[in-house]
Each structure stands twice: as C-alpha cells, then as structure tokens.
C-alpha cells in the first residue's frame, strides 16, 4: 500500500513539473488556487492517491474539445479505477478530487467561461430546442434516482463510470461531428454552445454532492434539484409569462415556483417538511442567481452541500 501511495505522489510531481514547463500560462493559476484544496484532500483522506487524480482531472477539463484530451483522460481513468477498486482511498475523496478539480478548472478557464456565458445567454431563446433539452435532462434525473433506488449507495460507481463516458463521448462527438449521433445531440444544444457543455457541468456538480454524503435521501433530493427541478424551472419559466425576479431579471417568478414547489413535494418523501423546505428553497434560490455568479450546475450543488452541513450541525 505504501509503495503505491508514494508511486502516486511521484506521478503527481512528474506531471505537475511537466505541465508547468510545457504550458505554464494555462496551468499556473489553477495549480496555485488548487494548493489548499489538494492539501485538504491529502489531510482528510490520509493518502497521496488523491493528488494525481485531482491533477489529471484538471488537465482533462482544460484540454476538453481538443485532441490533447485523450491521453490525460486515459491516465486519469486508470488512476480512478485503481483508486476505487484497489481500495486505496475512500470513494468520496476520489469523487471530491474529480469534481472540485473539474469545476474549479472550468471556472478559472477563460475559454470555458466564455462558452458558459454564451450557453446561459441563449437559454430559453429557442423554446422547442430548450424543451427537448430539458425533457432529456429530466429523464436523466429519473434514471439517476432509479439507479440509486435499485442499487443503493453502490450506484455511485455506476454513476461515476457514466460521467466519465459523458466526458469522453462529448469530446469524441465534438471533434467528429459529421454523423447522425452528433446531429441528434446538437439538436438538443443551445445555439453557438459547445457540445455537451451543460451536461459536463451537471455531471461534475452531481459528483461534488456525492463526495460529501452517503445518505440516499440526500442523493435523491440532490438529483431532483440538479436534474429535474432546474429543468422544470426553465420549461415553466418559458411557457408561463410572469413577473421577473427583482434580483435577476433573466429569471421569472413562474420558473422559481416551478422548481420550488415540485422540489419541496418530492423532498417530503424523505424529510420532514421544514428540512424539505430548506433544501427546496436553497436549491431554487441558487438556481435563480446562477447567471449572476456561476452556472446553475455549480450553484445548486454548492448550495446543497452548504445546507447539508448546516443541518448536520443543528
């Protein structure tokens, strides 16, 4: 075990040195911002295994939509499989390493921020395409909840493998977009938006929540808020004309209530009413401020984790 532990540390040191020599401008800020996060991951996990997983997940998200994506993805995939099935480190720390690295990297990357701004600016402009996109996201949420209902907490591994395939498939289809499958996927994307960008943010956001809990009840409400509630807000906000929110003129009261009420009712299956209300209000508010701060696939998961910690301390 110790041999593998130090082997992972050696891989991390070599990889950091290489990327800072080859592409210092792109990675320096990301590495510096990540230092306290990586220190925390090592401290709480008690292992160096998390370091190369974190680093290669960062490299993968940086090189998304390029041919340079594939090699770091292959290395990251092997490291993740070894970490999980070799029982080198608790699964939640692998999830945290992947999700935090990807979300932080995409947030700090100016190109990804530009893609995300374009994605949010075009939200709701094409009602037919947006509706198809949101119905697909709702079905994804239903399938995710069903996986955990059938397989329990072990469903985390299946979800992780599916997310890794989403990243791989998105990159392949973007670089090889002259086929029917790519055409079908593009039909559900917003105009001038990178293929699968929203799905990749969503996947990383859900992984972020999974890294903080083993509670199936919390996983169920998280999947509903991130995948179903968010989509309901968009669909209802487009189809029902209502007053705009005073703190975000791009969001409407109809969309706010369209997410809040179903999320609260769904939460009642697993929590007492005031805890269900806490998650529903927090998640809905996080969605409603998303254009002002960051993508809703970041703000909603972060709000869920914050609420989880608040409730745990009460």
N, C-alpha and C positions, 0 to 999 in steps of 0.2 A: 504493500500500500504506500509506504513512504517513498519507494522508488518511483512509483507512478506520480506521486504528488510533486516531487522535485522535477520529474520529466515534464509535467505540465508547466511548471514555473519556467523551465528552460525554454520551452516552446514559446511562452509568453514574452520572455526577454528578447529572444531572437526576432520574433515577429514585430514587436514594438520598435526595435532598433532598425529593422528593415524598412518599415513604412515611414518612419521619421526621416530616414536618409533619402528614400525614393520620392516621398510625397509629403514633405514637411508642412507645406501651407494648408493642405487639406485636413491633416490629422492632428496637428499640434494642439489647437484649441480643444478639440474633442478629447484628446488624451488628458490634458491639464484639468478640464472640468470633471473628467471621469475619475481622477485620482482618489478623492474622498469616497466616492461610490465603491470603487474597487477595494479600497482599504476596509470599508464596512462589510462588503461581501466576504472577504477573506476572514475578517474577525468573527463574524457571526456564523459562518459555515465551518470555520476551523480548518480550511483547506485551500490550497492553491489551485484546485481544479477549476474554480470559477473564473480565474483570470483569462486563460486563453479563450474560453467560451465567450466571455464578455468582449474581448478584443476582436475576435473573428466575426462575431455578430455585428460589431461596429463597422468592420471592413466590408462585410456583405451589404449592409444597408447603404454605405457610402457608394459602392460600385453598382448599386441597383440600376437596371436598364442599360448595362454595358456588358461587353464580353469579358471584362475583368471580374465579373461577379462569380463565375463558376468555380474557380479554384478555391477562393476563401470559403465559398459555400460548402464545397466538398470537405474541406478540412474541418469547418465548424460542425457539419453534420456528423462526422466521425467522432469528434470530441464530445458532442452532446450524447451520442449513443453510448460511448464508453463511460461517460459520467453517470448516466442514468442506469444502464443495465449492469454496470460494474459496481454499483452501489458505493461509488467513491464519495458522493456528497448527496445530501437530501435533495429531492427533486425540486422543491420550492426555490432553492438557490440557483439551480440551473435555469428555471423559468425567470427568476429575477434578473439573472445575468443577461439573458437573451432580450427580454422585454425592455428593461431600462436602457440597455445599450442601443437598441434599435430606435426607441422613441427619442432618446437624447440625441443620437446621431442625426436623425431626420429633422429634429427641431433646430439643430445648430447648422445644418447644411443649407446654404443659401438657395441652391437649386431646388431642393425638396420643399423649402418654404415657399418658393415661387410657384411650384407645382400645386402646393396645398392651397395657396391663395386663389389661384385660378380655379381649382376644384370647388372651393367654397363660393366664389363669385358666380359660378354657373349653376349653383344649387337651386333647383326649382324652376329654372327658365324653360326647360323642355319637360312639360308635365307628363307626357306619355313615357319618355325615357326614364324620368325620375321615378315614376310609379313602378315601372318594371324593375328598376334597380332596387327599390325599397321592398317590393314583394319578395325579391330574391333574398335580400338581407333578412327579412322576417323568417323565411323558410330556413335560412341558415341558423337562426336563433332557435327555432323549433327543433331542428336536428341536434343542435348542441345540447339543449336541455334533455332531449330524449337519450342521448349518449350517456349523460351522467345519471339519468334515471335508471337506465338498464345496467350500466357497468359500475356505478358508484364512483368513488374517488379515483379508481384506476382509469377512468375515462380521460384523465389529464394527459396520459401518454398518447392516446389516440388523437386527442385534440392537438397536441404538440406536433405530431407527425403530419397531421393535416395542414397545420400552419406552415411548416417547412415546405410542404409541397406547393402551397399557395405562392410562397415567395419564389420558388424555382419555376413554377408554371407561369407566373406573371412575367418573369424575366425572359423566358423562352418565347412566349407569345408576343412580347413587345419587340423582340429582335427578329422574330419570324412571323410577321403579321399578315402574310398573304395566304390565309387559309380560312376555312369555314368556321373553325372554332374561335379564332381571333376575331372574325367578323361578328360572331354571336356575342362574345364578351364585350366588344366595343359598342354594341347596340345598347348595353346597359350602363355605359360610362357617360359621364357628362362631357360636353363639348370641350375640346382642347385640353382634356385631362389625361395624365399618364395612365396607362392601362393598369388597373388593379390597385391604384394608389390608396384609395379609401379602404379596400379590403386589407391591405397590408398594415395600415394604421390600426384598423379594428382588431386584427389578429394580435398585434403586439400589445394593444391595450387590454385585451382579454387575458393574455398571458400574464400581464402585470398584476391583475387581480388574483389569478391563480397562484401567484408566487407568495401571496400574503395569507392565504386561507386554505383549509381542508374542509371547511363547512359546506356541505352540499346545498343547504338552504341559501347561503350567501352566493354560491356559484349560480344557482338558479335565478335569483333576482338580478345578479350582475349580467348574466346572458340576456335576460329580458330587457334590462335598461339599455345595454350597449347595442344589441342587435335588433330588438323588436320595438322597444319604446322610442328609440331615436328615429326609426323608420316611420312609426305612426305619427310622430310629430311633424315630419316632412309631408307625408301624404295628407293629413288633415289640415295642416297649415296651408297647403296649396289649394285644397278643394273647398275650404270654408273661409270666406272673407271675414276678417275681424280686425280689431284694433291691434296696432303694433305694440310691442313691449317698450316701455319708456326708456329702458337702459340698453336696448338693442333693437334698432328699427328694422333689422333684417329678419326678426323673429316676431311671430304673432301670438296673441292670446289663445287662439284656436289650437295652434300647434303645441303650445305649452300645456294646455289642458288635455290635448290628445295624447300626450306622453304621460302626464302626471296621473290621470285617473286610472288607465289600464295598469300602470306600474304599481300603483297603490293596491288595486284589487288583486293583482297577481301575488303581491307580497303577503297578502293576508292568508294565503295557503301555508305560509312558513313562519310568519312572525306575528306577534301581537300588533294591534292596529297602530300604535304610536311608533314602533320600530319600522313597520312597513311604510308609514308616512314619512319618516325620517329619510329612508333610502329613496323613496319616490320623489320627494321634494328636492333633496340634494342632487340626485341624478338629473332631474328635469332642469333645475337651475343651472347645473354645469353644462347641459346641452344648450341652454338658451344664451349663455355668454361665450360659447365656443368661438364664434367668429372674431370676438374681441381679443381673445387670449391665445387660443390654440385650437387645433382640430378637436371636434367633439369626441373622437375616438381616443383622445388624450384626457380631456377634461372630465369626461364621465367616469372612466376607470379610476382616475386620481381621486375624484370625489367619493367614490365607493370605498376606497381604501381608507380615506380620512374618516369617513363616517364609521367604518368598521372599528377603527382604533378608538374613536370617541365612545362608542357603545361598549367596547371591551373594558374601558377604564371606569365606566359608571357602575 
